[in-house]
Amino acid sequence: MRILIACMWALPHAGGVNTYVNQLVKGLQGAGHEVDIFSSTPDAQGFYIPSRNLSIEKSRLAPLIAHQTELYLNQLLPGIDPWIKQAEVDRLCMEAAALYFGLAEYDVIHAQDIVSAHAISRVKPAHIPLVTTIHGCLTKEWFVKLKEMGMTDQNIGSPLWYYSSLREYLGATVSDVTISPSLWLKNELVNDFAVPEEHVTVSHYGIDIAEFQNKMLREPKTIKPLAEKVFICPARFDIVKGHSTLIHALAKLKEQRSDWVCWLVGDGFLRDELIQLTNQLGLANHILFWGHREDVPEMMQQADFVVLPSMQDNQPFAIIEAQIAGKPVITSDAGGIPEMVIHLQNGLVSRLGDPDQLYLCLRTALEEPELLSVMADQAKAWGHHHWSLSTMISRVLELYESARSKHTEERLALEAQSGEQVITLPEEDHKWVTPRKRKPSARKTKKYQKKIKGLRK
């Protein structure tokens, strides 16, 4: 098969989606399939398919799209939030880029977010199946950030929430198959965004375990302190990753003992703020900011404990990698993490956003080495059982075939028109069926008419 992976965000980049795409491409190519990637460019100024040497700058698309969008939304929804206008322009630009590049040569398109799924669904040829993997709840992540930024007026009754939730619904339902890596995320989509339960399939992540273990054995570029235990937190500096909670918990730990350091591996817009907080709490000698690193497996091998204090998360690769490495995990109960880490069995789990509980977990890690050693062994066994790349790829290919089976009629009609292939149908079925356009059910239409009315207010 020829497969197109589509993503609204820039690829490559630091983060779980990028890790998933890299592993997906590796596994699909290893199984004999051709794979292209369609995404925003690294500078976010355009779109490209690098393997086909195709690119287009947003500056060639945005002016006309923005003008028409402004006219349309001002007439339909006067006074609408400017962020909503920009979000619509961004999606429409991706649609235009997809049309410009052409999608007809693909057997399957696999979107990696709700925005690209919605965009691709509107412009792809009818006979090409669309699969979407949803890596997190964008609506709730966005509102966690708004709350942390002090924008308390943006609540679940605001027009911005109605728009975001409608976007979440559309992005999760326009595909032939929607994949959720965790049961938690599936339940979020079903219970909070009205996505039909049968439309979402849970299929876990996977990584090349042997490759990761080999990287762990490479010569380290960092030197582990001899007399101190090392906590490592490999995560981008984003509000949803909970670094502030971790730093406050470490401040409490320092009051009790100082035989530890914490390595923060990653980068992001909160870097300066977190460095300032670290200095204010007198932790400059205990918390080291390493920035973005290419040698995370080697650093993880040196560390004693892996910490991930997320406020919102799905199925973080930091925990997957920690378990493969056989490292004790100290984490929160956010999102899908409790499906991965069970308190006192294969890790330590605290309540999200609670520095006091996280402090107790950190202290337990230092004070109970035998307990942590047992949990590390259990984490490694869990990881090797659950995170196989071959298992992930087998499941994804099954879902591709499921999606393709829903487009048999369209493919037959296309082949009949083009004359490329002659297919003999069963005698009772000797007729060609023209492609059908999907229409939303009356129930869904009525439900979301209410949300549109909310946007007009």
N, C-alpha and C positions, 0 to 999 in steps of 0.2 A: 504493500500500500504506500501511497504518497500522503504524508500527513503534514498539516499545517498547525503549528502551535501559535496561538494568538494571545497577546497580552497588552493591556493598556499601558502598563508601566514599562519603563526602560529595562531592557535586557542587554547585556548582563548588569546586575546590580547586587548589592549585599542584601541578603534576606532569604527567608524561607521559600518564597515563590521561585527565586532564581535557583536555589538548591534543588527544588522539585523538578524544575524544567531541565536542569542539567542531568539529573538522574533519569528522567523520563526519556530524554533524547538518547542518552547512552544505552538504555535498555531497549528502546525501539530499534535503534540502528543495529544493536547486537542481534536482534531478532530478524534482521534483513529488510527493514523498512526504510524508506527515504523520509527525512524530516526537514522541514523549513521552519524558521521562527519569524513571525511578524509581530513587531512591537514598536513602542516609542524608541527613538534613538537615545543613546546615553546622555546627550545634552538636553533631552526632552523638547527639542526644537523641530522634530519631524517624526516620520515613521520609516521603517525599513525592513527589508527581507535580505539580510546580508548574504546568505547562500546563493541568492539569485541576482545579487548586485543591483538591487532595486532600492531606491530611497526617494522621498519627497519631503520638502520642507513645509512646515505648517504655514509659513508665511505665504505660500502659494494657494493655500486652501482657506485659511481662517477669515480673511477680510470679507469675502462674499458671504460665507456661511454665517459669520457674526452679524452682518448687516441684516440678512434675511431672518435670522433667529430673533434679533432685536425687534424687528417689525412684527413678527408673528406673536411673540410672547407679550409684547406691550399691548397688542390688541386682545389677545385671549386672556392674559393674566396680568393686568396692569399692577405695577408696584411689586413685582416678584423679586425675590432675593437675587442680587447680582451673582452670588455663588452658583445658583441654579442655572442662570443663563450661561455662565462659563462652563459648567459641567455639560450642558447640552451642546455647546460649541465644540468642546473637546471630543465628545462622542461622535458628532457629525463629521468632524475632521477625520476620525479613524474610519468611518464608513466610506468617505470619499477616497482615502488612501487605499482601502481594500479594493474598491472598484477600479482605481487606477492601476494597481498591481495585477489584478485578475485572480480569481479563485477557482476557475473552472477545472484546473488540472488536478485538484486534490480529491482523494477518496474519503478523507475525514478531516474535519477542522476541530481542533481541541482548544477551546478558550480557557483562560486561566483567571478570569475575574468576571464580575457581573457586567461591567461596562463593555468589555470587548465582546462578550457573549451577545449582548443586546445589539451592538453595532453589526457584528457579523451576521446575525440572524436576519437583518433587514436587507442585506445586499448579496448574500451568497446565492448561488444557483440552487434551485429547489431540490435537485437530486442529491446534493452533498449533505451528509449528516453532520450535525453539530453536537459535540460533547463539551460540557463545561465542568471543570473542577473549581470549586469554590474554596478558597483557602482561609477565609475568615469572614466575619460579619462586618462589612464595611460601615454599615449604618451605626452599629453600636460602638465600633472603634472610633468613628468620627465624633460621636456624642460624648464619649469618654474624654476625648481631647478638648472638646468645647467646654465641658464642665471644669476640667483642670485649668483651662484658660480663663475661667471666671465668667463665661457666657451662660449664666444660669437661666437666661430668658429662652434659650433654645432647649425646649423640652419636647416630650412626646406629643404635645398638642400643637406644636409650631408648624408653619408651612414647610420649613426645612426638613422636619421629621417626616411629614407626609411625602415629600418628594423623595427623600432618601429611602423610605420604606417601599415606595412604589418601584423605585429603581432596583431595590433588592429583589422584590418579587419578580419583576420582568427578567432580570438577569438570571434568576434561578429557574425560570419556567420556559424560556424560549428554546432551550436545547432539546434534543431528542433524549439525551441522558444527562442528568446532573449528578456529579460525584461530590460527596462530602467525605473528607478524611476521618471525621469523628462523628459519633452518634450525637454528641452535644450540639454540633453545628447543624446537623440535620434537624434536631428538635427545635433549634432556634428558628430555622427557616419555616418549619411546619407550624409551630405554635405562635410565632410572633409576626410572620410575614405571609401567612396563608398559602404557602407553597404546598401542593398536594403531596401527601406522604409517599405515595407510590412513585412519585417523580424523582425522588432523591435516593441514590444508592450509596451506602457507606463502603468506601474502599480506602484502606490505609496507605500511608506513605511507605516508601522503601528506599534503601540506599545500597550501594555496592559495599558490602561489609568488608570483603577482603581488601579492597582498595583503601578504605578508611583505616583499617588496621595497619596496612603497610605504611601509610603516611604517618601514623603515630610512632612508628619505629625509626623514622628519619632523624638525623642529627638535629637536636633542638637549637634554635637561635637565641633562646632565652635561658637564663640561669635561675634555677629554683633555689631560694634561700634554704640553707641547711637546717636552721633551728626553728623554722616557722612552717606552719601548715598553710596551704594555698587554696583559697576559694577562687574559682574562675567563673565569670559571668559573661558568656559570649552572646551578645545581643545588641542590636542597633539601639542608639540612644533616642528612644521614642517614649512618650508618656505611657503607652500601653504595656511597655516592658517592665515598668515598676522599679527603675533604678533608685528613685528617691526613697522608696520604702526600704530598699536594701541598705542604702547609706545610713539612714536613721537607725536601722537595726544594728549595723556595724558599730555605730557610735555607742550604743548600749553595751555591745560586746566588749568594746575597748575599756569600759569601766571595770570589767571583771578580769580580763586577761589581754595580753598584747602579743602572744606568740603566734601571730597569723598575719597574712597579707591577703588582699583581694585584688585579683586582676580583672579589670573591665576591658573586654575585647570587643571593639566595635566603634562605630562613629554615628553621628547624626546631629540634628539641630539642637539637641539639649546638651551637647558636650560642655560648652562654657558654663552653663547653669549648674551642671553636676559637679564640675571642678570647683566652682565657687562654694557650693554646699559642702563639699569635702573639706575645703580649707576652713570654712566657718566652724565645722565640727571637730577640727583638730585631727583630721585623719589623713593628712597629706603623706605621711610616712607609711600608711597602711593600705591605702587604695591607690593602685597604679593604673593609669589610663594608657592603654597600648594602641588605641586607634584601630583602624581596619588592618587585619592581618591575613596573610595567605597560609600561615602555618598553625591554624587553630588545632588540628589534630595533635601536633607535637606539643603544643602548650597544654592541651587537655590531658595528655599523657603525663605531664609533669605535675599537674594539679592533684590535690587530694579530694576536693569536692567540687561539684558543678552546681551553681546557684542560678535559678531563673525565677524571679519574683513577679511574674506577669500580672497585670491588671486585666488583660483580655488576651486570650490566645486560643489556638485551635489544636494543632498537633505539632508543637515546635520541634524543629530539627535539632536544636541544642540538646534536648532531652534524649532524642533518638541516638545522637552521637555519643552522649554521655553513657547511655546504657550499653551501646556497642563497646565503648572503652572500658566498661566495668567500673565506672565511677559512681559513688553515692550521689544522688540528686536531692537537692534542697529546693523546693519550689512552692508555688501557691496552688490554690484550688480553682484557678481561673479556667473557664471554658472547658476544653477537652482534656486538660492535663490529668484530672482524676482517672481518666480511662487509661493513662499511661503509668502513673505513679500512685502506688497505694501506701498510705502512711504506715511507717514502721515495718513494711515488708520489702519494698525495693526503693525506698527513699523516705524523705521527710516532707510533709505537706503542711503549710500554714494557710490561714485565711488571707485572701487577697487584700492588699492594701493595709495589712496589720503589721507594723514594725515590731510590736511586742512579741507576737507569735513567731515571727520570722527570727527574731533574736533568740528565742528559746530553741528553735531548730538549729541555729548556728552553734549555740553553746552545746547542745546535745552532740552535734557532730564532733566537736573537739573533746568532749568529756567521755564519750562512749565509743572508743575505737573498735572494740570487738563487735558491737552492734552494727556499726557502720560497715565493717568488713563483710558481715553476713549479708547486709542489704546490697552491697556492691556486687556480690556473687549472684544474688537473685536478680539484680538489675541486668547483669550481663546475660543471664539465661533468658530473661524476658526479651531483651533486645534481639538476640539471635533468633528467637522464635518468631517475633512479630515483624521485624523490619527488613526482610529479605527483598532485594530488588527484583529478583526473578518472580517472586510471588506477586509483587505490585504490577509488573509488566503483564503477566498472564491475565490478571484481573482486568487491567485496562484494555487489553486486546479483546477480551470477552465483551466488554461494554462497547467497544467500537463496533463489533459485529452486531450487537443488539441494536445500536443506533442505525447501522446500515440496513438492517432488515426492515426498518420503518420507511425506507425510501425505495423499495423494490419497484413499485409502480412507476415512480418518477424516472428511475433509471431505464426501465423498459420503454417508457414513452419516448425518452430522449434517444435511445438507440434506434427505435423505430423511425423517428424523424430523420436522424442522421444517416441511417442505413449502415452504420458501422458494424452491427452484429445482428444476425438473424437468430431469434430464439423461438423455439416451438413451445407453445403453452399447452397445458392440458386441454382436451377437447371441450370441456365445459366452460373454458376460460378463453376462448378464441376471440379476444378483443383487446384493444389497447386502452389503458386507463390514463386519462390525462392527469397531470399533477393537480393536487388540490391545495388550495390556500387554507391555512389554519385560521380558525376563528375562535376567539375566546368564548368560553361558555357564558351563558346568561348570568350565572351566579357570580363568576369572576368580574364580568362587566359591571354589574350592579354594585358590587363591593367597592371597586376602585373608582366608580363615578363619585362616590362619597369623598374619596381622597382628593380627587380633582377639584371638587367644590371647596374643600378645605384650602387648597392652594389659591383659589380665587379671592379668599377673604383677606 
